């Protein structure tokens, strides 16, 4: 039974509201995919279709017949559009642009009307089909803003570009779109029989929407959820405390990265942080490593945080409130150099991270609290030496105690690790077989060649997940490879550990200074300690992978966030980098120079308007000898504003003749100017009793006849239109 049958005809007010809802929905759907004519046609077609559907629902025509008729009509529409769009004769008659716009208007208008009529008939005749109306509205609004997902604040471009260019926040626009969607859905669900009750409910709904918009605190995009990725780079405080309780042993310390059979990669596209490089640095490996935590204590199953003073204290335990120097940080010299970076966190992290080997963390003022959760500056000692420069150096630090050395070499008692490690290094040349760093590289090379990367490995349930991986199918992800490499290195007597953080290929910079870090960059890697150099990344790169590579960061989003993060004060200059002195000088001069340029620009614009006004008013205050010349000039200025300009090589008389039908007052002005120039009076002047200033005013008014208002306003607002006068 239809709604109309249940209680009479649908009230006119309710029908009108539904027509509005259908029209808005069609416009929202057509806006991103069609031209303006198509959007307007879709709005009008949907409104007409809603009215037609209401009439059909009250007729005796059966629903299948209505749906079949709509389907046939849509088929004819698309067939006709396909034929017309490929017709050269139609394009020749209408022109390519007009033909395309005509096609768009016809297709979207007729299709919108047909779909609206069908949905309207179904919703009126079958109460359960009212959900179809709501679904169509929800999908239309969702496809409008779906590009904004995963933190892409610069999308959809049609919405975000105008707002961002004016310094606004697209989040407010998205909130308004959501409110509009809620209003449209409420209109569809409203089925009051009484007009007064319908008006009352409309008022209540409007008040609620206004209250939501006014009271909602917009603090930027919501942070991406902390995925259960096994690395725990974004644990909240409660989850971290629980993990620490589970991971504590006799020596204390937090649990390390987990082994998982189903690695959660759902947040791979969500942007997590932005890093700005203040020095041009190209890593020898072609990859940037941002270390957040290090794990070196073997607890019988995996590596966890040491929890001891003097062990792995080169990782920050929390965000500093003042400049904090990392203890036992590597020194710069022939193997390392200093690189400064600024990090803006788009998602909460339990601790800061820095490029490779941080040596100092400095808190800085957040330039945009709506976008960045935290901002800080990091000074890092990055590796500049290649592989060959590290050969021949011993492993470990001579200042370590025997207990510290034993800590970094402890591993599983399973003899298979040592046997396989000996097999790995046996492939080295004889002169490198005893070299510590060459042995570490042999381990990672072997694992990269023999292993297969996959996020769907099956080793977490084993007593020793690393052994199940290494002596089994050798299929796993970064946590498996990092543990296997560290255990093999320790079996060879090399001090090694697992570090976690983010890995970003150098190509992600795209030649700029910004690096956008997303969830897909989460990574765990092995590190080995080289005497005089410190902890060095020796990552494993599997040659085979069962998973596609992570998508590169959105370049436009990366540039936009970089602009938001820039403008921070650099670290105090130590006098060793002239570029810092230059940058500080430029920063100090930027404000005064910008003010001076703004004042200069404003002065030029005001001067242009002043000259423009004087040239128009000058005939009224000129002497008799100069009045005709200045009146003629004022008339030409008025003609220039509306696009009537004398081209080069055209005489004034020829120009006056060409525009004589439109501006008849210009010819006598030219005659008076010529007479004034020759010191005589024009005998052929039919307007002898009319002053030159009055003729100039008439010419200006005649030139504006038939010119669109927008064109006249643009000409009037142009302060330098008089420069085009000839």
C-alpha positions in Angstrom: 0.0 0.0 0.0 1.4 3.4 -0.9 1.8 6.3 1.5 -0.8 8.1 -0.4 -3.2 5.3 -0.1 -2.6 5.1 3.7 -3.6 8.6 4.4 -4.6 10.4 1.3 -2.5 12.5 -1.0 0.9 13.7 0.1 0.7 17.2 1.4 1.9 19.9 -1.0 4.4 21.3 1.5 5.9 17.8 2.0 6.1 17.3 -1.8 7.7 20.7 -2.3 10.3 19.9 0.4 11.1 16.7 -1.3 11.5 18.4 -4.7 14.0 20.7 -3.0 15.9 17.7 -1.5 16.0 15.9 -4.9 17.2 19.1 -6.6 20.0 19.6 -4.1 21.1 16.0 -4.3 21.2 16.1 -8.1 23.2 19.3 -8.0 25.7 17.8 -5.5 26.1 14.7 -7.6 26.6 16.6 -10.9 28.9 19.3 -9.6 32.2 17.4 -9.6 31.6 15.7 -12.9 29.8 18.2 -15.2 29.9 21.7 -16.4 27.7 24.5 -15.0 25.0 23.9 -17.6 24.9 20.2 -16.7 24.6 21.0 -13.0 21.7 23.4 -13.6 20.0 20.9 -15.8 20.4 18.2 -13.2 18.8 20.4 -10.6 15.9 21.3 -12.7 15.5 17.8 -14.0 15.5 16.2 -10.6 12.9 18.7 -9.3 10.7 18.0 -12.3 11.2 14.3 -11.9 10.2 14.4 -8.2 7.0 16.2 -9.2 6.4 13.7 -12.0 7.1 10.8 -9.7 4.5 12.1 -7.2 1.9 12.4 -9.9 2.7 8.9 -11.3 2.5 7.4 -7.8 -1.1 8.6 -7.5 -2.0 7.3 -11.0 -3.1 3.8 -12.0 0.1 3.1 -13.9 1.8 0.1 -12.3 5.2 0.4 -10.8 7.0 -2.1 -13.2 5.6 -0.1 -16.1 6.9 3.1 -14.6 10.4 1.6 -14.0 10.5 0.1 -17.5 9.5 3.4 -19.0 12.2 5.2 -17.1 14.8 2.6 -18.2 13.8 2.9 -21.8 13.9 6.7 -21.6 17.4 6.6 -20.1 18.6 4.2 -22.8 17.3 6.5 -25.5 18.9 9.5 -23.8 22.4 7.9 -23.6 22.1 6.5 -27.1 21.1 9.9 -28.5 23.9 11.5 -26.6 26.4 9.1 -28.0 25.2 9.7 -31.5 25.2 13.5 -31.1 28.5 13.7 -29.4 30.2 11.9 -32.3 28.4 14.0 -34.9 30.7 16.4 -36.7 27.7 18.2 -38.3 26.2 19.2 -34.9 29.6 20.4 -33.7 30.0 22.4 -36.9 26.6 24.1 -36.4 26.8 24.8 -32.7 30.5 25.0 -32.2 32.5 22.4 -30.2 32.0 24.2 -26.8 28.3 24.9 -27.2 27.7 21.4 -28.5 29.5 19.8 -25.5 27.5 22.0 -23.0 24.3 21.1 -24.8 25.1 17.4 -24.5 25.9 17.8 -20.8 22.7 19.7 -20.1 20.6 17.2 -22.0 22.1 14.1 -20.5 22.2 15.3 -16.9 18.8 17.0 -17.0 16.9 14.1 -18.6 18.8 11.5 -16.6 18.3 13.4 -13.3 14.6 13.6 -14.1 14.2 9.9 -14.9 16.1 8.7 -11.9 14.2 11.1 -9.6 10.9 10.0 -11.0 11.7 6.3 -10.5 13.0 6.7 -6.9 10.1 8.9 -6.0 7.5 6.4 -7.3 9.2 3.6 -5.4 9.5 5.5 -2.1 5.8 6.7 -2.3 4.3 3.3 -3.1 6.6 1.2 -0.9 7.4 2.5 2.5 10.6 0.3 2.8 11.9 2.1 -0.3 12.2 5.3 1.7 15.7 4.0 2.6 16.5 4.2 -1.1 16.0 7.9 -1.1 18.3 8.3 2.0 20.9 6.1 0.4 21.0 8.1 -2.8 21.4 11.3 -0.8 24.2 9.9 1.3 26.1 8.5 -1.7 25.8 11.8 -3.5 27.2 13.8 -0.7 29.8 11.1 0.2 31.3 11.1 -3.4 31.6 14.8 -3.1 34.0 14.7 -0.2 35.4 11.2 -0.5 38.7 12.6 -1.8 39.3 14.2 1.6 39.9 10.9 3.3 43.3 9.8 4.8 44.1 13.4 5.8 44.1 14.8 2.3 43.1 18.3 3.4 43.7 19.7 -0.1 40.9 17.6 -1.6 38.5 17.7 -3.2 40.1 20.5 -5.3 36.8 22.2 -6.2 36.2 22.8 -2.5 39.6 23.1 -0.9 41.5 25.2 -3.5 39.5 28.4 -3.1 39.4 28.1 0.7 43.1 27.3 1.1 44.1 30.1 -1.3 42.2 32.6 1.0 43.8 31.2 4.2 40.7 29.3 5.3 40.2 25.8 6.6 38.4 23.2 4.3 37.2 21.4 7.4 34.6 24.1 8.0 33.3 23.6 4.4 33.2 19.8 5.0 31.2 20.4 8.2 28.8 22.6 6.3 28.4 19.9 3.6 27.7 17.3 6.3 25.1 19.7 7.8 23.5 20.1 4.3 23.4 16.4 3.9 21.7 16.0 7.2 19.1 18.7 6.3 18.3 17.0 3.0 17.9 13.6 4.6 15.7 15.2 7.3 13.5 16.7 4.5 13.2 13.3 2.9 12.2 11.6 6.2 9.6 14.3 7.0 6.1 12.9 6.3 3.8 15.1 8.4 0.3 15.5 7.1 -0.2 18.8 8.8 1.6 21.8 7.2 1.9 23.6 10.5 3.6 20.5 12.1 5.9 20.3 9.1 6.9 23.9 9.6 7.4 23.4 13.3 9.7 20.4 12.6 11.6 22.4 10.0 12.2 25.1 12.5 13.5 22.6 15.1 15.8 21.0 12.6 17.2 24.3 11.5 17.8 25.3 15.1 19.6 22.0 15.8 21.8 22.3 12.7 22.7 25.9 13.6 23.5 24.8 17.2 25.8 22.0 15.9 27.6 24.4 13.6 28.0 27.0 16.3 29.0 24.8 19.2 31.2 22.3 17.3 34.9 22.9 18.0 36.9 22.3 14.8 40.4 21.4 15.6 41.6 20.2 12.3 41.2 16.8 10.8 40.8 13.9 13.2 44.0 12.0 13.9 44.4 8.7 12.0 43.6 5.7 14.2 46.6 3.9 15.7 46.6 0.7 13.7 47.6 -2.5 15.4 50.6 -2.7 13.1 53.0 -4.5 15.5 55.4 -1.6 15.7 53.4 0.6 18.1 54.8 3.8 16.8 51.6 5.7 17.7 50.4 3.9 20.9 48.3 6.0 23.2 49.3 6.1 26.8 47.0 3.4 28.0 48.0 0.9 25.3 51.7 1.7 26.0 51.4 1.1 29.7 49.7 -2.2 29.1 52.4 -3.3 26.8 55.1 -2.2 29.2 53.5 -4.3 31.9 53.4 -7.3 29.6 57.0 -6.8 28.5 58.7 -6.3 31.9 61.1 -8.9 33.0 63.9 -9.0 35.5 65.5 -6.0 33.9 62.4 -4.0 33.2 61.7 -2.3 29.9 58.9 -2.0 27.4 57.9 -4.7 25.0 59.3 -4.4 21.5 57.7 -4.8 18.1 55.3 -7.6 17.9 55.2 -10.6 15.5 51.8 -10.7 13.7 50.3 -13.1 11.3 48.0 -10.5 9.8 49.9 -7.2 9.8 47.3 -4.3 9.9 48.2 -2.0 7.0 44.9 -0.2 6.9 46.4 3.2 7.7 49.1 3.0 5.1 47.8 6.1 3.3 47.2 8.3 6.4 49.7 11.1 6.7 51.4 11.0 10.1 54.2 13.6 10.0 56.0 16.1 7.8 59.7 16.6 7.9 61.5 19.7 6.6 65.2 19.4 5.7 67.1 22.5 6.5 70.3 21.1 4.9 70.7 19.4 1.6 71.4 15.8 2.5 71.3 12.7 0.2 71.7 9.4 2.2 74.3 7.0 0.8 71.7 4.2 0.8 69.1 6.4 -1.0 66.7 6.0 1.9 65.9 8.2 4.9 65.6 6.4 8.2 63.8 8.2 11.1 64.5 6.4 14.3 62.0 6.5 17.2 62.9 3.6 19.4 65.6 0.9 19.8 65.3 -2.6 21.2 68.3 -4.6 22.3 67.4 -6.8 25.3 66.7 -10.4 24.4 63.9 -11.7 26.6 63.8 -15.3 25.2 61.4 -14.6 22.4 62.1 -11.2 20.9 64.0 -8.0 21.5 62.5 -5.5 23.8 63.6 -2.1 25.3 66.6 -2.4 27.5 65.3 -0.4 30.4 68.8 0.2 31.8 70.9 3.4 32.1 73.6 3.7 29.5 71.9 1.2 27.1 70.1 2.6 24.0 69.8 6.0 25.7 70.3 7.6 22.3 66.5 7.5 21.8 64.4 10.1 23.5 62.0 8.9 26.2 59.6 11.8 25.8 59.0 15.2 24.2 61.5 17.7 25.6 60.2 21.1 27.0 63.6 22.6 26.4 66.6 21.8 24.2 67.8 18.3 25.1 71.1 16.8 23.9 71.1 13.1 23.3 73.7 11.3 25.5 76.3 9.1 23.8 75.3 10.6 20.4 77.8 9.9 17.6 80.3 12.7 16.8 80.5 14.4 13.4 83.7 14.0 11.4 84.9 12.0 8.4 81.9 9.6 8.6 79.0 11.8 9.7 77.8 15.4 9.2 75.1 17.5 10.9 71.7 17.9 9.3 68.9 19.9 10.9 65.2 19.1 10.4 61.8 20.3 11.6 59.2 17.7 12.3 55.5 18.4 12.4 53.4 15.5 13.8 50.0 15.1 12.2 49.2 12.3 14.6 50.0 11.8 18.3 53.2 9.9 19.0 54.5 8.8 22.4 58.0 10.2 21.7 59.8 12.2 19.1 61.9 10.7 16.2 64.7 12.1 14.3 66.7 11.4 11.1 69.0 8.4 11.6 71.1 9.4 14.7 69.6 12.5 16.5 72.0 14.5 18.7 69.6 17.3 19.9 65.9 17.8 20.2 64.6 21.4 20.4 60.9 22.3 21.0 59.6 25.0 18.7 56.4 27.0 18.5 53.6 25.2 16.6 52.8 27.3 13.5 49.3 25.7 12.9 47.8 24.0 15.9 44.8 22.9 13.8 47.0 20.7 11.7 50.1 19.7 13.7 49.8 18.0 17.1 53.4 18.8 17.9 56.4 20.4 16.3 60.1 20.1 17.2 63.5 20.7 15.7 66.0 17.9 15.4 69.8 18.1 14.8 71.1 14.7 13.6 74.5 13.2 12.9 73.8 11.5 9.6 76.0 9.0 7.8 77.9 10.4 4.8 80.3 7.6 4.3 79.6 4.8 1.9 80.0 1.1 2.6 83.6 1.0 1.6 84.5 3.8 4.0 83.3 1.6 6.9 85.2 -1.5 6.1 88.2 -2.2 8.3 86.7 -0.7 11.4 86.1 -2.8 14.5 82.6 -3.5 15.9 81.5 -2.1 19.2 82.7 0.7 21.5 86.0 0.3 23.4 84.5 2.2 26.3 81.8 -0.4 26.8 81.9 -2.6 29.9 81.9 -6.4 29.4 78.3 -6.4 30.6 77.3 -3.9 27.9 79.1 -5.8 25.2 77.4 -9.1 26.4 74.0 -7.3 26.3 74.3 -6.4 22.6 75.6 -9.9 21.7 73.0 -12.0 23.6 70.7 -14.0 21.4 68.9 -17.4 21.1 70.8 -20.5 22.2 69.6 -22.3 19.1 72.8 -23.4 17.3 71.2 -23.1 14.0 71.6 -19.3 14.1 75.4 -19.6 14.3 75.5 -22.3 11.6 73.5 -20.2 9.2 75.4 -17.1 10.0 78.7 -18.9 9.2 77.1 -19.9 5.9 76.2 -16.3 5.2 79.7 -14.9 5.7 81.3 -17.9 3.8 80.3 -16.1 0.6 82.6 -13.2 1.3 86.0 -12.9 -0.3 88.8 -14.2 1.9 90.2 -10.7 2.6 86.8 -9.5 3.9 85.6 -12.6 5.7 86.9 -11.3 9.1 85.8 -7.7 8.6 83.0 -6.9 11.0 81.0 -4.5 8.8 81.4 -6.8 5.8 80.1 -9.7 7.8 77.0 -7.6 8.8 76.4 -6.7 5.1 76.7 -10.4 4.2 73.9 -11.2 6.6 71.6 -8.6 5.2 72.4 -9.5 1.6 71.7 -13.2 2.2 68.4 -12.5 3.9 67.4 -10.1 1.1 68.2 -12.7 -1.5 66.6 -15.7 0.2 63.6 -14.0 1.9 60.2 -13.0 0.6 58.3 -10.0 1.9 54.7 -10.5 2.9 52.3 -9.0 5.5 50.4 -12.2 5.7 53.1 -14.4 7.2 52.3 -17.3 9.7 55.0 -17.3 12.4 53.5 -15.5 15.4 52.2 -18.6 17.1 55.7 -20.3 17.3 57.8 -20.4 20.5 60.5 -18.6 18.5 58.8 -16.7 15.6 62.2 -15.7 14.2 63.4 -19.3 14.0 60.1 -20.3 12.5 60.6 -17.6 9.8 64.4 -18.1 9.2 64.5 -21.9 9.1 61.1 -22.2 7.5 59.6 -20.5 4.5 61.5 -17.2 5.1 58.3 -15.2 4.3 57.6 -12.3 6.6 57.8 -8.6 7.0 60.2 -6.1 8.5 60.0 -7.3 12.1 61.0 -10.9 11.0 63.8 -9.7 8.8 65.2 -7.3 11.4 65.2 -9.9 14.2 66.7 -12.6 11.9 69.5 -10.2 10.9 70.3 -9.1 14.5 70.3 -12.7 15.8 72.7 -13.8 13.0 75.0 -10.8 13.6 75.0 -11.5 17.3 75.9 -15.1 16.6 78.9 -13.8 14.8 79.9 -11.6 17.7 78.7 -8.3 16.3 76.8 -5.9 18.7 73.5 -5.3 17.0 69.9 -4.2 17.8 66.5 -3.6 16.2 65.3 0.0 15.6 61.8 1.1 14.7 60.5 4.3 13.1 59.9 5.3 9.5 61.7 4.6 6.2 61.1 7.0 3.3 62.9 6.7 -0.1 64.8 9.8 -1.2 62.6 10.0 -4.3 59.7 11.0 -2.0 61.3 14.5 -1.7 60.7 15.1 -5.5 63.6 17.5 -5.5 62.2 19.6 -2.6 63.0 19.9 1.1 59.8 18.3 2.5 59.2 14.6 3.3 55.7 13.5 4.0 55.6 10.4 6.3 52.5 8.1 6.1 51.5 4.9 7.8 53.0 2.8 5.0 56.5 4.1 5.9 56.4 2.3 9.3 59.5 0.1 9.5 61.8 -2.0 11.7 65.5 -2.4 10.7 68.7 -3.8 12.1 71.6 -1.7 13.3 75.2 -2.6 14.0 77.7 -0.6 16.1 80.9 0.5 14.3 83.7 1.9 16.3 84.2 5.6 15.8 80.9 5.8 13.8 78.2 4.7 16.1 75.0 2.8 15.3 74.8 2.2 11.6 71.6 1.1 9.7 72.2 -2.2 7.8 68.7 -2.8 6.5 67.4 -5.9 4.7 65.8 -5.4 1.2 63.9 -8.5 0.1 64.2 -9.1 -3.6 60.8 -10.8 -3.7 57.5 -9.4 -2.4 54.0 -10.8 -2.3 52.5 -7.4 -1.5 52.5 -4.3 -3.8 54.8 -1.4 -2.8 53.3 1.4 -0.8 51.9 4.3 -2.7 53.9 7.5 -2.8 52.8 10.4 -0.8 50.6 13.0 -2.5 52.9 15.7 -3.9 50.4 18.5 -3.6 49.5 17.5 0.0 53.2 17.4 0.8 53.8 20.9 -0.6 50.7 22.3 1.2 51.7 20.9 4.6 55.3 22.1 4.1 54.0 25.6 3.5 52.0 25.4 6.8 55.1 24.2 8.7 57.6 26.7 7.4 58.3 30.0 9.1 59.8 28.6 12.3 63.0 30.2 13.7 66.2 28.2 13.0 68.4 26.8 15.8 70.9 29.2 17.2 73.8 29.6 14.7 77.1 28.3 15.8 79.1 30.4 13.3 80.1 27.3 11.3 77.4 27.6 8.7 77.3 30.9 6.7 74.0 29.8 5.2 72.4 30.1 8.6 73.6 33.7 9.0 72.2 34.5 5.6 68.9 32.8 6.4 68.7 34.7 9.7 69.4 38.0 7.9 66.7 37.2 5.3 64.3 36.3 8.1 64.9 39.7 9.8 64.5 41.6 6.6 61.5 39.7 5.4 59.0 41.7 7.5 60.3 45.2 6.6 60.7 44.3 3.0 57.3 42.9 2.8 55.8 46.0 4.4 57.7 48.3 2.0 56.6 46.3 -1.0 53.0 46.4 0.2 53.2 50.2 0.8 54.8 50.6 -2.7 52.1 48.5 -4.3 49.4 50.4 -2.5 51.0 53.7 -3.5 51.1 52.7 -7.2 47.5 51.7 -7.2 46.4 54.9 -5.5 48.6 56.9 -7.9 46.9 55.1 -10.8 43.5 56.0 -9.5 44.6 59.6 -8.9 45.9 60.0 -12.5 42.8 58.3 -13.8 40.5 60.7 -11.9 42.5 63.8 -12.9 42.4 62.9 -16.6 38.6 62.6 -16.3 38.1 65.9 -14.4 40.8 67.9 -16.1 38.5 69.3 -18.9 36.3 71.1 -16.3 39.3 73.0 -14.9 41.3 73.6 -18.1 41.8 76.8 -19.9 40.1 77.5 -23.2 43.2 76.5 -25.2 43.6 73.1 -23.5 40.0 72.1 -23.0 39.4 70.4 -26.3 42.6 68.3 -26.1 41.9 67.2 -22.6 38.2 66.5 -23.3 39.3 64.3 -26.2 41.7 62.5 -24.0 39.0 61.9 -21.3 36.7 60.5 -24.0 39.4 58.1 -25.2 40.0 57.0 -21.5 36.3 56.2 -21.2 36.4 54.2 -24.5 39.5 52.2 -23.3 37.6 51.1 -20.1 35.1 49.2 -22.3 37.6 47.9 -24.8 37.4 50.5 -27.6 41.0 51.4 -28.3 42.6 52.9 -31.4 45.1 50.4 -32.8 48.6 51.4 -33.8 48.8 52.9 -37.3 45.1 54.0 -37.3 44.5 57.8 -37.5 42.2 59.5 -35.1 39.8 60.3 -37.9 39.7 56.7 -39.1 39.1 55.5 -35.5 36.3 58.0 -35.1 34.7 56.8 -38.3 34.9 53.1 -37.3 33.1 53.8 -34.0 30.9 56.6 -35.3 27.7 54.6 -35.3 28.2 53.8 -31.6 30.0 56.9 -30.3 28.9 59.9 -32.6 30.2 62.4 -30.1 33.8 61.4 -30.7 34.1 62.9 -34.3 33.4 66.6 -33.2 35.9 66.2 -30.3 38.6 65.1 -32.8 37.7 68.1 -35.1 38.0 70.5 -32.1 41.3 69.0 -31.1 42.7 69.4 -34.6 41.4 73.0 -34.8 42.9 73.8 -31.4 46.3 72.3 -32.5 46.3 74.5 -35.7 45.1 77.6 -33.8 41.8 77.9 -35.7 38.1 77.1 -35.2 36.3 74.2 -36.7 33.7 75.4 -39.2 32.1 72.0 -39.6 31.2 71.5 -36.0 27.5 70.8 -35.6 27.9 71.0 -31.8 29.4 74.4 -31.7 27.1 75.4 -28.8 28.1 72.4 -26.7 31.3 72.5 -24.6 34.1 70.0 -25.1 33.6 68.6 -21.6 29.9 67.9 -22.2 30.8 66.1 -25.5 33.4 64.0 -23.6 30.7 63.0 -21.1 28.3 62.1 -23.9 31.0 60.0 -25.6 31.6 58.1 -22.4 27.9 57.4 -22.0 27.5 56.3 -25.6 30.5 53.9 -25.3 28.9 52.2 -22.3 25.7 51.4 -24.1 25.3 47.7 -24.7 28.4 46.8 -22.6 27.7 44.2 -19.9 27.8 45.5 -16.4 30.6 43.2 -15.3 32.8 44.5 -18.1 32.1 48.1 -17.2 32.9 47.4 -13.5 36.2 45.7 -14.4 37.2 48.7 -16.5 36.2 51.2 -13.8 38.2 49.3 -11.2 41.4 49.1 -13.3 43.6 51.9 -12.0 45.8 51.8 -15.1 43.3 51.6 -17.9 44.4 55.1 -19.1 47.8 53.6 -20.0 46.2 51.9 -23.0 44.7 55.1 -24.4 46.1 56.1 -27.8 
